Amino acid sequence: MNLRPALLPALGVFAAAARHQNFAHAAEELHLTASAVSHHIRKLESLLGVVLFQRHARGVKLTLEGRQLADAATSALSDIEGVAANLRHADGVSVLRVATLHSLTYCWLLPRLARFTALHPHIRLQVDTGIALTRFEEGGPDLGIRHGPGQWPGLTAQHLMDDELFPVASPALPGVAAIAAPRDIARLPLVTDLALQGWRDWFRAAGVRGLRLPQMHSFSDSTDAMQAAVYGVGAALARRVVAQPYLQRGELLRLPGPALNARFAYYAVYPSHRPPRPVVQTFIDWLRSQTAETEIPPPPATARI
């Protein structure tokens, strides 16, 4: 059967609807109305003579025939996107769009990034930071770096590194010199962020019971919490990945007590329906190669303030 050129756009709409299994979400991605998406799907079903979606009150679900077409359409569109990307960058330069966390970028990624650019001078990075969940839409990121459980609907996750939590404080924080045991830390002003694991979890892991924790200074971003600790606002419960540069520079010191294994880890994620381009996998492989090194590379002498 020959698909008339006029029906090719319907395949693109179908691929988006199959990915979301929701006409409204596909419409939002494609900047169409939900009724327009439904029209394209019915047009394709009429041409093929099969039902592609089961419609019910709570939404839609791919039929067996719909799943077969979705797999083929996704693969074909991915191939076309890869060729188009190569044509756009025929001068040999590839653009890699990465969405990641501000704390990880500032404390872990940026100090290492010159190594990557030296190894791959033909790659240009576009890095977007934020705490919002990455949305892989047309023109959006190729890759996301997330801190979480490692399972997200519609995404493939490649493990990068685990983490751990321990208390830190500025050497100049009043009272810090007298801290000899985990229980003593509760006498200090405390800083926290919005992480699911916090001071109560750490004190419990340290074997400290019966504490009444004081009201804490709270920050939405882990980097801000570390900076607050550096400037003597209070002691912070730090993730090792975020705290390492501050410890290495002597701006923070680790306080007595155990390291608590973090419940979540860092993952590189990308849409399951879209195999990563070679440049994306190159970056993931490089990220994983860097996780074995705990020391933060110092900046060039000319870059130091």
WOLIN-V851932 format. One record per residue. N is the residue number from 1. NEAR is the number of other ideal C-beta (glycine too) atoms within 10 Angstrom. D_CENTER is the distance of its C-alpha to the mean C-alpha in Angstrom with 2 decimals. Layout:
# WOLIN-V851932
N_NEAR_D_CENTER + N_NEAR_D_CENTER
This chain:
# WOLIN-V851932
1_6_42.28 + 2_5_41.46 + 3_12_38.71 + 4_9_40.12 + 5_7_38.04 + 6_8_37.96 + 7_15_36.04 + 8_9_33.25 + 9_13_31.23 + 10_20_31.52 + 11_17_29.66 + 12_15_26.66 + 13_23_26.79 + 14_25_27.26 + 15_23_24.20 + 16_26_22.03 + 17_29_23.96 + 18_22_23.62 + 19_20_19.84 + 20_18_19.66 + 21_16_23.02 + 22_15_23.64 + 23_24_25.85 + 24_13_24.83 + 25_16_21.11 + 26_25_22.23 + 27_20_24.62 + 28_17_22.05 + 29_19_19.99 + 30_19_23.30 + 31_8_24.97 + 32_17_27.78 + 33_13_29.49 + 34_15_29.11 + 35_10_32.78 + 36_15_32.27 + 37_25_29.61 + 38_19_32.10 + 39_14_34.87 + 40_23_33.10 + 41_23_32.42 + 42_14_36.04 + 43_16_37.30 + 44_22_35.50 + 45_18_36.75 + 46_10_40.24 + 47_13_40.21 + 48_15_39.05 + 49_8_41.12 + 50_14_38.44 + 51_15_36.27 + 52_22_32.56 + 53_21_31.27 + 54_11_32.78 + 55_12_33.05 + 56_8_33.29 + 57_4_33.19 + 58_6_29.56 + 59_14_28.26 + 60_20_28.40 + 61_12_27.82 + 62_19_28.27 + 63_15_31.61 + 64_9_32.19 + 65_15_33.34 + 66_24_30.36 + 67_13_27.96 + 68_13_30.01 + 69_19_29.91 + 70_19_26.18 + 71_14_25.51 + 72_12_27.96 + 73_19_26.82 + 74_20_23.13 + 75_14_24.23 + 76_12_26.67 + 77_16_24.38 + 78_17_21.76 + 79_11_24.72 + 80_11_25.91 + 81_13_22.60 + 82_14_22.53 + 83_10_26.16 + 84_10_25.68 + 85_14_22.94 + 86_12_25.42 + 87_8_28.19 + 88_11_26.36 + 89_15_25.84 + 90_7_29.22 + 91_7_29.71 + 92_8_27.42 + 93_11_24.44 + 94_20_21.07 + 95_13_18.31 + 96_19_14.66 + 97_17_12.18 + 98_21_8.70 + 99_22_6.29 + 100_23_4.74 + 101_23_6.33 + 102_14_10.08 + 103_22_11.26 + 104_22_9.57 + 105_17_10.68 + 106_18_14.05 + 107_22_14.92 + 108_26_13.66 + 109_21_12.58 + 110_15_15.34 + 111_18_18.16 + 112_15_17.53 + 113_16_16.81 + 114_13_20.57 + 115_14_20.93 + 116_19_18.75 + 117_12_20.58 + 118_8_23.84 + 119_10_23.25 + 120_16_22.13 + 121_10_24.04 + 122_11_23.86 + 123_17_20.10 + 124_14_19.10 + 125_15_15.57 + 126_11_14.29 + 127_15_11.43 + 128_14_10.28 + 129_17_9.04 + 130_11_8.98 + 131_12_8.37 + 132_7_8.92 + 133_12_7.23 + 134_21_6.76 + 135_11_10.30 + 136_21_11.40 + 137_12_14.89 + 138_10_17.68 + 139_5_17.12 + 140_14_13.38 + 141_21_10.59 + 142_21_11.31 + 143_24_7.97 + 144_24_4.24 + 145_24_2.70 + 146_22_2.45 + 147_20_6.07 + 148_15_8.42 + 149_11_11.33 + 150_14_10.19 + 151_8_11.76 + 152_16_10.79 + 153_5_13.71 + 154_12_13.97 + 155_18_11.04 + 156_15_11.69 + 157_19_9.65 + 158_16_10.93 + 159_12_11.22 + 160_20_10.86 + 161_16_12.52 + 162_13_13.88 + 163_18_14.79 + 164_14_17.85 + 165_25_19.27 + 166_20_22.58 + 167_29_24.60 + 168_26_25.12 + 169_26_27.42 + 170_21_29.15 + 171_11_32.36 + 172_11_34.14 + 173_22_33.17 + 174_10_36.55 + 175_13_37.28 + 176_18_34.63 + 177_9_37.41 + 178_9_38.97 + 179_21_35.96 + 180_9_37.20 + 181_12_35.44 + 182_19_32.37 + 183_17_34.57 + 184_16_35.54 + 185_24_32.04 + 186_16_32.59 + 187_12_35.31 + 188_19_32.86 + 189_17_31.02 + 190_23_27.48 + 191_25_24.15 + 192_17_21.19 + 193_23_17.78 + 194_12_16.22 + 195_16_14.84 + 196_9_16.43 + 197_16_18.29 + 198_17_20.76 + 199_21_24.18 + 200_12_26.09 + 201_15_24.13 + 202_20_24.74 + 203_22_28.43 + 204_12_28.92 + 205_16_27.58 + 206_18_29.89 + 207_11_32.81 + 208_17_33.51 + 209_8_34.95 + 210_6_36.63 + 211_14_34.82 + 212_5_34.75 + 213_12_31.68 + 214_13_32.26 + 215_7_30.45 + 216_18_27.36 + 217_16_25.86 + 218_14_22.47 + 219_19_19.57 + 220_9_16.46 + 221_18_14.45 + 222_26_14.62 + 223_18_15.80 + 224_15_18.56 + 225_29_19.58 + 226_26_20.02 + 227_17_22.00 + 228_20_24.07 + 229_27_24.94 + 230_18_25.87 + 231_12_28.22 + 232_15_29.86 + 233_18_28.73 + 234_19_28.33 + 235_26_26.84 + 236_32_23.12 + 237_29_21.37 + 238_28_18.87 + 239_26_16.04 + 240_19_17.43 + 241_24_14.57 + 242_24_14.87 + 243_25_18.66 + 244_18_19.69 + 245_20_20.61 + 246_21_22.58 + 247_16_24.39 + 248_14_25.17 + 249_11_26.71 + 250_9_28.64 + 251_18_27.30 + 252_24_26.36 + 253_15_28.03 + 254_14_27.09 + 255_22_29.29 + 256_14_31.18 + 257_21_29.61 + 258_14_27.44 + 259_14_23.77 + 260_19_22.06 + 261_12_19.62 + 262_18_16.27 + 263_13_15.76 + 264_16_12.04 + 265_17_10.49 + 266_24_7.58 + 267_22_6.69 + 268_23_6.47 + 269_23_6.69 + 270_22_9.35 + 271_20_12.20 + 272_15_14.77 + 273_20_17.56 + 274_18_16.81 + 275_16_17.18 + 276_18_15.26 + 277_19_17.64 + 278_10_19.11 + 279_19_17.49 + 280_20_13.96 + 281_15_15.17 + 282_17_16.90 + 283_22_13.85 + 284_19_12.19 + 285_11_15.65 + 286_16_15.96 + 287_22_12.83 + 288_14_14.36 + 289_12_17.68 + 290_17_16.71 + 291_14_15.62 + 292_7_19.32 + 293_10_20.38 + 294_9_20.29 + 295_9_22.27 + 296_17_20.74 + 297_14_22.58 + 298_12_24.88 + 299_12_25.04 + 300_8_28.11 + 301_6_31.20 + 302_5_31.53 + 303_8_28.09 + 304_7_28.99 + 305_3_30.31
